[in-house]
């Protein structure tokens, strides 16, 4: 303490100078309109910049929370879109449904959304967002790990998607994590169809390239073009029908085969996976029970 007092005593002249300088500046800006305006303008600018930087820093640290919220919202919207597609498919098959009327005079968007939900009925497919914690793409049998498990309602056998297309299928689940058999797996076989002509086939990853796969069992009687979209067929109930898998990049005919040799560019970039959706088919147990009683074994997912 004694040393502190000695130090202050030594710089007493400088401290008095700072005090007098502060008082003089205060009196200057207080009594002079021009200097006062200039001071407040400059201070507002610097305070504004500091607050802006503070806001940017706060927003950066909230990005994880924002991403999780967006993923949950996208999952709800994707479920609604799937319901809408199911309804359109039922309509095309001749199922009679009441007409959909939304009050044009309503001013509340939530009322319109509720009206649409009422017409759609209970959801068949539900989506749960998840974050990819690990992912392999270089092996022969690749897997992913997700940060959700049984506590979030995840079960083995559920499909995994992104906004761009099919990722794989849940293999095993713990309370807080799940492992996924990637589409980039030698044993994965997914039932698909060509969107243009509805021709059925199967996607298998046998190219050893994380960006491509092979489309099998398309007969030579079908007309296949480069650029044709390959989507899920819905067979087996793992994935909703119509989910993009990829696009045809090459088609070859081979003399000793009765099917095309087709290379497909996958729609999902497996090297950049961060968030995915785990999709649950609420009618899957009923379908599996029926197939079991019928003695039918589904070879494709």
PEVENMO-V892870 format. One record per residue. RES is the residue in one small letter. SS is DSSP state (2 for helix, 1 for strand, 0 for the rest). PSI is psi in whole degrees, 0 to 359 (* if undefined). OMEGA is omega as a letter, one per 40 degrees, with the letter a starting at -180 (* if undefined). Layout:
BEGIN
res->(RES	RES)
ss->(SS	SS)
psi->(PSI	PSI)
omega->(OMEGA	OMEGA)
END
This chain:
BEGIN
res->(x	x	x	x	x	x	x	x	x	x	x	x	x	x	x	x	x	x	x	x	x	x	x	x	x	x	x	x	x	x	x	x	x	x	x	x	x	x	x	x	x	x	x	x	x	x	x	x	x	x	x	x	x	x	x	x	x	x	x	x	x	x	x	x	x	x	x	x	x	x	x	x	x	x	x	x	x	x	x	x	x	x	x	x	x	x	x	x	x	x	x	x	x	x	x	x	x	x	x	x	x	x	x	x	x	x	x	x	x	x	x	x	x	x	x	x	x	x	x	x	x	x	x	x	x	x	x	x	x	x	x	x	x	x	x	x	x	x	x	x	x	x	x	x	x	x	x	x	x	x	x	x	x	x	x	x	x	x	x	x	x	x	x	x	x	x	x	x	x	x	x	x	x	x	x	x	x	x	x	x	x	x	x	x	x	x	x	x	x	x	x	x	x	x	x	x	x	x	x	x	x	x	x	x	x	x	x	x	x	x	x	x	x	x	x	x	x	x	x	x	x	x	x	x	x	x	x	x	x	x	x	x	x	x	x	x	x	x	x	x	x	x	x	x	x	x	x	x	x	x	x	x	x	x	x	x	x	x	x	x	x	x	x	x	x	x	x	x	x	x	x	x	x	x	x	x	x	x	x	x	x	x	x	x	x	x	x	x	x	x	x	x	x	x	x	x	x	x	x	x	x)
ss->(0	2	2	2	2	2	2	2	2	2	0	2	2	2	2	2	2	2	2	2	2	2	2	2	2	2	2	2	2	2	2	0	2	2	2	2	2	2	2	2	2	2	2	2	2	2	2	2	2	2	2	2	2	2	2	2	2	2	2	2	2	0	2	2	2	2	2	2	2	2	2	2	2	2	2	2	2	2	2	2	2	2	2	2	2	2	2	2	2	2	2	2	0	0	0	0	0	0	0	0	0	0	0	0	0	0	0	0	2	2	2	2	2	2	2	2	2	2	2	2	0	0	0	0	1	1	1	1	1	1	1	1	1	1	1	0	0	0	0	0	1	1	1	1	1	1	0	0	0	2	2	2	0	0	0	0	0	0	1	1	1	0	0	0	0	1	1	1	1	1	1	1	1	0	0	0	0	1	1	1	1	1	1	1	1	0	0	0	1	1	1	1	1	1	0	0	0	0	0	1	1	1	1	1	0	0	0	0	0	0	0	1	1	1	1	1	0	0	1	0	0	0	0	0	0	0	0	0	1	1	1	1	0	0	0	0	0	0	0	0	0	0	0	1	1	1	1	1	1	1	1	1	0	0	0	0	0	0	1	0	1	1	1	1	1	1	0	0	0	2	2	2	0	0	1	1	1	1	1	1	1	0	0	2	2	2	2	2	2	2	2	2	2	2	0	0	0	0	0	0	0)
psi->(319	320	324	315	322	318	315	321	323	326	23	324	319	322	320	322	315	320	313	324	318	317	318	319	320	314	325	309	338	322	347	120	317	309	325	315	318	321	312	325	315	317	321	321	310	322	319	319	318	316	324	315	320	318	320	319	317	318	323	317	350	2	321	315	319	316	320	319	318	321	318	319	318	324	317	317	322	322	319	320	319	319	319	318	320	320	318	323	318	320	321	338	0	11	129	124	155	150	149	118	127	128	115	343	354	143	355	112	330	325	318	318	319	324	319	316	322	323	336	334	191	144	137	315	132	150	140	126	150	154	138	119	337	153	131	141	354	346	184	326	98	151	163	159	133	156	26	151	210	331	335	6	13	139	155	141	348	151	157	130	168	181	341	342	201	138	313	208	138	130	309	154	139	190	321	359	161	142	146	130	114	158	333	61	137	337	359	130	117	128	125	175	159	127	326	313	6	15	131	145	195	140	129	138	98	23	347	22	125	352	353	162	173	142	121	160	29	114	155	346	343	153	118	137	150	132	353	138	136	122	164	145	338	354	138	341	10	312	147	149	148	6	129	135	321	191	145	129	340	146	130	146	134	138	325	11	149	6	156	155	110	130	132	131	117	143	340	133	99	344	351	27	133	308	142	174	131	122	133	128	109	344	5	315	320	317	315	319	318	316	323	316	331	352	24	132	123	121	333	156	*)
omega->(i	i	i	i	i	i	i	i	a	a	a	a	i	i	i	i	i	i	i	i	i	i	a	i	i	a	i	a	i	a	a	a	a	a	i	i	i	i	a	i	i	a	i	i	a	i	i	i	i	i	i	i	i	i	i	i	i	i	a	a	i	a	i	i	i	i	i	i	i	i	i	i	i	i	i	i	i	i	i	i	i	i	a	i	i	i	i	i	i	i	a	i	i	i	a	i	i	i	i	i	i	a	a	a	a	a	a	i	a	i	i	i	i	i	i	i	i	a	a	a	a	a	i	i	i	a	i	i	i	i	i	a	i	a	i	a	a	a	i	i	a	a	i	i	a	a	i	a	a	i	i	i	a	i	i	i	i	i	i	a	i	i	a	i	a	i	a	a	a	a	a	a	i	a	a	a	i	i	a	i	a	i	i	a	a	a	a	i	a	i	a	i	i	a	a	a	i	i	a	i	a	i	i	i	i	a	a	i	a	a	a	i	a	i	a	i	i	a	a	i	i	i	a	a	i	a	i	i	i	a	i	a	a	i	a	i	i	a	i	i	i	i	a	i	i	i	a	i	i	i	i	i	i	a	a	a	i	i	i	i	a	i	a	i	a	a	a	i	a	i	a	a	i	i	i	i	i	a	i	i	a	i	a	i	i	i	i	i	i	i	i	i	a	a	a	i	i	i	a	i	*)
END
